Amino acid sequence: MIDYDLHIHTAYCGHAAPMTVEVICARAEALGLSTIAITDHIFTPADHAKIVQIREDVARYGPKIKVFVGAEVDVDYSYTDGRFVTDDFIGLDYVIAGFHYVPTVGNYPHGPQENSLGDETFMEYWRTSLLGIVSNPNVDTLAHPGRLLASAVDLDVFFDDAMNVFEEAASISAKNNIAWEMNELTGYRIAGCWQEQWWRIYRVALDVGVKLVYGSDAHTPDAIGAHSFVEGLLQKLPKHCLAQPEEVMKKF
């Protein structure tokens, strides 16, 4: 059993309506989780205000479990070097790097047909962005590795090239003590045939000493702590390879 969840969104993000802090904490307590991280999006510097509000809500609720208030800080898609929309991580217990949008374009693709950059240009921008993200030692965890890639190009064509990039990124991540997230929501965002292959990304990370950490990426109460996709990945990886929160959170 995985008894923690380090990636949960609240209603303040605008697309997780039922997720008040009270609902989140009560659900996590009912599941018997020991630790959670509430990690709403920071898309602009102004989004720090909602993180402050979340912290106040947590204090008001008084959870019986350990609750960290962090954020999924987004990459600035205006650039191709993996810089974030803000460098101000003050007040965040836990920093997840969110890489959602096509660099220089800024859309969230739902398939290769929505990648207006073209495949080769996308792959180069994706590479330089990813390597830039994991070069930032202030990041605790890389969120859902490869999800943007899976939406933007044909993996049948580019997966081997991507694995070479993941090897580069893993070496840098290990140097900077940046974990890679085993993200449950990714299982619903990639094609079934690739769900069977996704463990290979994490194998590359483990081979060079990158820690793996679980996060549901929950936007609804029933998704908190869900890990059926992640369990399938873990079955293909070495036993006991999943890290505990204290191993990956620099401010634990």
C-alpha positions as CSV (number, residue, x, y, z in Angstrom):
1,M,0.0,0.0,0.0
2,I,1.1,3.5,-0.8
3,D,0.3,5.5,2.3
4,Y,0.9,9.0,1.0
5,D,0.0,11.3,-1.9
6,L,2.2,14.2,-2.9
7,H,0.2,15.8,-5.7
8,I,-3.3,17.0,-5.0
9,H,-5.1,20.0,-6.4
10,T,-7.8,22.2,-4.8
11,A,-10.8,24.1,-6.1
12,Y,-8.7,27.2,-6.2
13,C,-7.0,26.0,-9.4
14,G,-10.3,26.6,-11.2
15,H,-10.8,23.0,-12.6
16,A,-11.2,20.9,-9.4
17,A,-14.5,22.2,-8.1
18,P,-15.2,19.7,-5.3
19,M,-11.7,19.9,-3.8
20,T,-11.9,22.1,-0.7
21,V,-9.1,21.7,1.8
22,E,-11.6,20.2,4.2
23,V,-12.8,17.6,1.6
24,I,-9.2,16.7,0.7
25,C,-8.0,16.3,4.3
26,A,-11.1,14.3,5.3
27,R,-10.7,12.0,2.3
28,A,-7.0,11.4,3.0
29,E,-7.7,10.7,6.7
30,A,-10.5,8.3,5.8
31,L,-8.1,6.4,3.4
32,G,-5.5,6.1,6.2
33,L,-2.9,8.1,4.5
34,S,0.0,9.4,6.6
35,T,1.1,12.3,4.5
36,I,-0.3,14.5,1.7
37,A,1.0,17.5,-0.2
38,I,-1.5,20.0,-1.5
39,T,0.1,21.3,-4.7
40,D,-2.0,23.7,-6.6
41,H,-0.8,25.3,-9.9
42,I,1.3,28.4,-10.0
43,F,0.8,29.6,-13.6
44,T,1.7,33.3,-12.8
45,P,3.4,34.9,-9.8
46,A,0.0,36.2,-8.6
47,D,-1.0,32.6,-7.9
48,H,1.1,32.6,-4.8
49,A,-2.0,34.2,-3.1
50,K,-4.0,31.0,-3.4
51,I,-1.1,29.1,-1.8
52,V,-1.3,31.4,1.2
53,Q,-5.1,30.8,1.3
54,I,-4.6,27.0,1.2
55,R,-2.2,27.2,4.1
56,E,-4.8,29.2,6.1
57,D,-7.5,26.6,5.2
58,V,-5.3,23.8,6.4
59,A,-4.6,25.5,9.7
60,R,-8.3,26.1,10.1
61,Y,-9.2,22.5,9.5
62,G,-6.5,21.1,11.8
63,P,-5.8,17.8,10.0
64,K,-4.9,14.6,11.9
65,I,-2.3,13.7,9.3
66,K,0.8,15.5,8.0
67,V,-0.1,18.0,5.3
68,F,2.5,19.9,3.3
69,V,1.5,23.0,1.3
70,G,3.4,23.2,-1.9
71,A,2.8,24.0,-5.5
72,E,3.0,22.6,-9.1
73,V,5.0,25.5,-10.5
74,D,4.7,25.8,-14.3
75,V,7.4,26.1,-16.9
76,D,7.2,29.4,-18.8
77,Y,6.3,28.3,-22.3
78,S,7.6,31.6,-23.8
79,Y,11.1,30.1,-23.6
80,T,12.9,26.8,-24.4
81,D,15.2,26.6,-21.5
82,G,12.9,25.3,-18.8
83,R,12.7,28.4,-16.7
84,F,9.6,28.8,-14.5
85,V,6.9,31.4,-14.5
86,T,8.4,32.5,-11.1
87,D,11.6,32.0,-9.2
88,D,9.9,32.8,-5.9
89,F,9.5,29.5,-4.1
90,I,9.4,31.1,-0.7
91,G,6.6,29.7,1.5
92,L,6.4,26.4,-0.5
93,D,7.0,23.2,1.4
94,Y,7.3,21.2,-1.8
95,V,8.0,22.2,-5.3
96,I,6.8,20.1,-8.3
97,A,7.9,21.2,-11.8
98,G,4.9,21.3,-14.1
99,F,5.6,21.0,-17.8
100,H,2.3,21.2,-19.6
101,Y,2.5,23.5,-22.6
102,V,4.2,23.4,-26.0
103,P,7.3,25.7,-25.7
104,T,7.1,29.0,-27.7
105,V,3.4,28.2,-28.6
106,G,1.7,27.7,-25.3
107,N,-1.1,25.3,-26.1
108,Y,-2.0,22.1,-24.3
109,P,-2.0,19.5,-27.1
110,H,-4.5,16.7,-27.0
111,G,-2.8,14.9,-29.9
112,P,0.0,15.3,-32.4
113,Q,-2.4,17.2,-34.7
114,E,-2.3,20.0,-32.2
115,N,1.5,20.3,-32.2
116,S,1.9,23.3,-34.5
117,L,5.7,23.3,-34.1
118,G,6.3,20.2,-36.1
119,D,7.8,17.1,-34.7
120,E,11.5,17.8,-35.0
121,T,11.3,21.3,-33.6
122,F,9.1,20.1,-30.8
123,M,11.5,17.4,-29.8
124,E,14.4,19.8,-29.6
125,Y,12.4,22.4,-27.6
126,W,11.1,19.6,-25.3
127,R,14.7,18.4,-24.8
128,T,16.2,21.8,-23.9
129,S,13.2,22.6,-21.7
130,L,13.3,19.3,-19.8
131,L,17.1,19.6,-19.2
132,G,16.6,23.1,-18.0
133,I,13.9,22.1,-15.5
134,V,16.0,19.4,-13.9
135,S,19.0,21.8,-13.7
136,N,17.2,23.9,-11.1
137,P,18.2,22.5,-7.7
138,N,15.2,24.3,-6.0
139,V,12.9,21.8,-7.6
140,D,11.9,18.8,-5.4
141,T,10.1,16.7,-8.1
142,L,9.6,16.5,-11.8
143,A,5.8,16.1,-12.4
144,H,4.5,13.4,-14.7
145,P,7.6,12.8,-16.9
146,G,6.8,12.5,-20.5
147,R,3.1,13.4,-20.4
148,L,3.5,16.4,-22.7
149,L,5.6,14.4,-25.0
150,A,2.9,11.7,-25.3
151,S,0.4,14.3,-26.3
152,A,2.5,16.2,-28.8
153,V,4.2,13.5,-31.0
154,D,3.7,10.0,-32.3
155,L,5.5,7.9,-29.7
156,D,5.8,5.0,-32.2
157,V,8.2,7.3,-34.0
158,F,9.9,9.3,-31.3
159,F,10.0,7.1,-28.1
160,D,13.5,5.9,-28.7
161,D,14.7,9.4,-29.2
162,A,12.8,10.5,-26.1
163,M,14.5,7.7,-24.0
164,N,17.9,9.2,-24.9
165,V,16.7,12.6,-23.6
166,F,15.3,10.9,-20.4
167,E,18.8,9.5,-19.8
168,E,20.3,12.9,-20.0
169,A,17.6,14.4,-17.8
170,A,18.0,11.5,-15.3
171,S,21.7,12.2,-14.8
172,I,21.1,15.9,-14.1
173,S,18.2,15.1,-11.8
174,A,20.3,12.7,-9.7
175,K,23.0,15.4,-9.4
176,N,20.4,17.9,-8.2
177,N,18.5,15.5,-6.0
178,I,15.3,15.9,-8.0
179,A,12.8,13.1,-7.8
180,W,10.6,11.9,-10.7
181,E,6.9,11.5,-10.0
182,M,5.0,8.3,-10.7
183,N,1.8,10.1,-11.6
184,E,-1.6,8.3,-11.5
185,L,-3.4,10.7,-13.8
186,T,-0.8,10.0,-16.6
187,G,-2.3,6.6,-17.0
188,Y,-5.5,8.2,-18.2
189,R,-3.7,10.5,-20.6
190,I,-1.6,8.1,-22.6
191,A,-2.6,5.4,-25.0
192,G,-3.1,1.9,-23.6
193,C,-0.2,0.4,-25.5
194,W,2.1,3.0,-24.0
195,Q,0.9,2.4,-20.5
196,E,2.6,-1.0,-20.8
197,Q,5.9,0.8,-21.7
198,W,5.9,3.7,-19.3
199,W,7.9,1.9,-16.7
200,R,10.9,2.2,-18.9
201,I,11.2,5.9,-18.2
202,Y,11.4,5.2,-14.5
203,R,13.9,2.4,-15.0
204,V,16.2,4.9,-16.6
205,A,15.8,7.2,-13.6
206,L,16.5,4.5,-11.1
207,D,19.6,3.3,-12.9
208,V,21.4,6.6,-12.1
209,G,20.0,7.1,-8.6
210,V,16.9,9.3,-9.2
211,K,14.3,8.7,-6.5
212,L,10.7,7.9,-7.5
213,V,7.8,9.4,-5.6
214,Y,4.0,8.9,-5.9
215,G,1.4,11.6,-6.7
216,S,-2.2,11.0,-7.7
217,D,-2.6,14.5,-9.4
218,A,-6.1,14.3,-8.0
219,H,-8.7,16.8,-9.1
220,T,-11.6,15.0,-7.5
221,P,-11.9,13.4,-4.0
222,D,-12.1,9.8,-5.4
223,A,-8.8,10.3,-7.2
224,I,-6.9,11.0,-3.9
225,G,-4.6,8.1,-3.2
226,A,-5.6,6.1,-6.3
227,H,-2.7,4.2,-7.7
228,S,-3.8,1.4,-10.0
229,F,-1.7,2.7,-12.9
230,V,1.3,3.3,-10.6
231,E,1.0,-0.1,-9.1
232,G,1.3,-1.6,-12.6
233,L,4.5,0.3,-13.2
234,L,5.9,-0.7,-9.9
235,Q,5.4,-4.4,-10.7
236,K,7.9,-4.0,-13.5
237,L,10.5,-2.2,-11.4
238,P,12.7,-3.3,-8.5
239,K,10.9,-4.0,-5.2
240,H,10.8,-1.2,-2.7
241,C,12.0,1.4,-5.3
242,L,9.3,3.9,-4.3
243,A,10.7,6.6,-2.0
244,Q,9.0,8.1,1.0
245,P,8.1,11.8,1.3
246,E,11.0,12.5,3.7
247,E,13.5,11.2,1.1
248,V,12.4,13.7,-1.7
249,M,11.1,16.8,0.1
250,K,14.1,19.1,0.7
251,K,12.1,21.0,3.4
252,F,10.7,17.9,5.2
